Amino acid sequence: MEDEEERLPELIDLVEQFNLGLVKRYCALGVDVMGYAEDLGMQNGPMLSPRQFRQYILPSYRRLIAPAREAGAVIHMHSDGMLHQLAEDILSVGVGVLNLQDLVNGIDWIRREIETLGSKEGGLCLIYGLYPGTPIENAAAVMDAMERYMGYFA
C-alpha cells in the first residue's frame, strides 16, 4: 500500500469478490447478524495508516457490508489491536457492533465510548472474555462491575 503497487487494486478486488460471494450466501439464508472478523490493529495503533485504510480497505467494507445491511442483518465486527484512529470510519459503513480489545485500547478510551454510546434506549453491549492466566479475582471484579453498572443508563 505504501508503495502504491499497481496490482494492489486487482488483488483487493479478488479477495473482495470471494468474500462478497460468502456474504450473499449468508444473506440468502436469512442471517440476523453478520460477523466480519478482522485484525486491523497492533498493540500501539492500526496496521495501516488511516489514509491507507480509507483508500484501499474502507470502500471494500462498504461494498461487503451493504448486502447484509440491505437484508436487515446487524453488522458485527471484531478486530484485535488498537483502533482509535479507525473506529469512526469502521462505524461509518454500517457496523452496528464493534467488538474491540480492552487492554490495547485502554480503559479510559473505552470508558468515554461507553459514556457516548450508552443510553436508555440500549444498544451498548459489553462482553468479557476470560483467558488462561487471568487471576480469578480479576474475573470476579469485572463480573461485579458489570452487574453493578448494567442499569447505569436505565
Helices and strands as residue ranges (DSSP letters): H 8-29, E 33-38, E 41-42, E 45-46, H 50-52, I 53-57, H 58-70, E 74-79, H 87-92, E 97-100, H 102-105, H 107-117, H 136-149
